[in-house]
Amino acid sequence: MLRWLDTLPRKVRYKWEARFELLEQLGYELRRPICDYLRDDIYELRLKKGKIQYRILYAFVGQNVVLLSHGCSKERKVPEAEINKAIINRINYLANPSIHAYKCEDKEETR
């Protein structure tokens, strides 16, 4: 997902940072238009810039972890293949969280 974010324009990346902060603060309480439930415990974090609709798919793991799966852009509905990819990422994380967690290089916290 980080590689995908790096391909986006700087202004869009800044907007994503604000969305991540909202998700961190509000968690399950965050609602449309910022996020939406898709299916099978997968949610989408939403951002629109101009005509482009960006999405980051994620899942909650317990009470304190948000698993950010991956990002995509869409025209209408999030493609089923993207939701299925997020489901697989969630299953892989649950099977072995330590190898699927990102450690920040400049911080001690795990993302």
C-alpha positions in Angstrom: 0.0 0.0 0.0 2.9 2.4 0.8 4.1 2.1 -2.8 0.6 2.9 -4.1 0.5 6.0 -1.8 3.9 7.1 -3.1 2.5 7.2 -6.7 -0.2 9.7 -5.8 0.1 13.5 -6.0 1.4 15.2 -2.9 -1.9 16.9 -2.1 -3.7 13.6 -2.3 -1.2 12.0 0.1 -1.8 14.8 2.6 -5.5 14.3 2.4 -4.9 10.6 3.1 -2.9 11.5 6.2 -5.9 13.4 7.5 -8.2 10.4 6.8 -5.8 8.1 8.6 -5.9 10.4 11.6 -9.7 10.4 11.6 -9.7 6.6 11.4 -7.3 6.4 14.3 -9.4 8.8 16.4 -12.9 7.5 15.6 -12.3 3.8 14.6 -15.6 2.0 14.4 -17.5 5.3 14.8 -16.3 6.7 11.5 -19.1 6.9 8.9 -20.0 7.9 5.4 -18.9 9.9 3.5 -15.4 9.2 5.0 -15.8 5.4 5.1 -18.2 2.7 4.3 -18.7 -1.0 5.0 -18.3 -3.2 2.0 -18.7 -6.9 3.1 -17.1 -9.7 5.0 -15.5 -7.3 7.6 -13.9 -5.2 4.9 -14.3 -1.4 4.9 -13.3 1.3 2.5 -11.7 4.6 3.5 -12.9 7.1 0.9 -11.3 10.1 -0.7 -12.3 12.0 -3.8 -10.0 14.5 -5.6 -11.4 16.0 -8.7 -13.0 13.2 -10.7 -10.9 10.5 -9.2 -12.3 8.4 -6.4 -9.6 6.8 -4.3 -10.2 4.0 -1.8 -8.1 2.2 0.8 -9.6 -1.1 1.9 -9.1 -2.0 5.6 -10.4 -4.3 8.4 -10.5 -4.0 12.1 -8.5 -6.7 14.0 -9.7 -6.7 17.6 -10.2 -3.4 19.3 -6.9 -1.6 18.7 -5.7 -2.6 15.2 -6.7 -1.4 11.8 -5.3 -3.5 9.1 -4.8 -1.3 6.0 -4.9 -3.7 3.1 -4.3 -1.8 -0.1 -5.4 1.2 -2.2 -7.2 1.6 -5.5 -9.1 4.0 -7.6 -12.6 3.4 -8.9 -15.3 4.7 -11.1 -18.4 3.3 -9.5 -18.4 0.3 -7.2 -15.3 -1.2 -5.7 -14.5 -4.2 -7.8 -15.1 -7.6 -6.2 -11.5 -8.6 -7.0 -10.3 -5.7 -4.8 -12.6 -6.8 -1.9 -11.4 -10.4 -2.3 -7.8 -9.2 -2.1 -8.5 -7.4 1.1 -10.1 -10.5 2.6 -7.1 -12.6 1.7 -4.8 -9.9 3.2 -6.8 -10.0 6.4 -6.7 -13.9 6.5 -2.9 -13.8 6.0 -2.5 -11.2 8.7 -4.5 -13.2 11.2 -2.5 -16.3 10.4 0.8 -14.6 11.2 0.6 -11.0 12.3 4.3 -10.5 13.0 5.4 -11.0 9.3 2.6 -8.8 8.0 3.1 -5.8 10.3 5.0 -2.7 9.1 7.6 -1.2 11.4 8.3 2.4 10.9 12.0 3.1 10.4 11.9 6.5 12.3 9.5 5.4 15.1 9.2 2.5 17.5 5.5 1.9 16.8 4.1 -0.8 14.5 1.8 0.2 11.7 
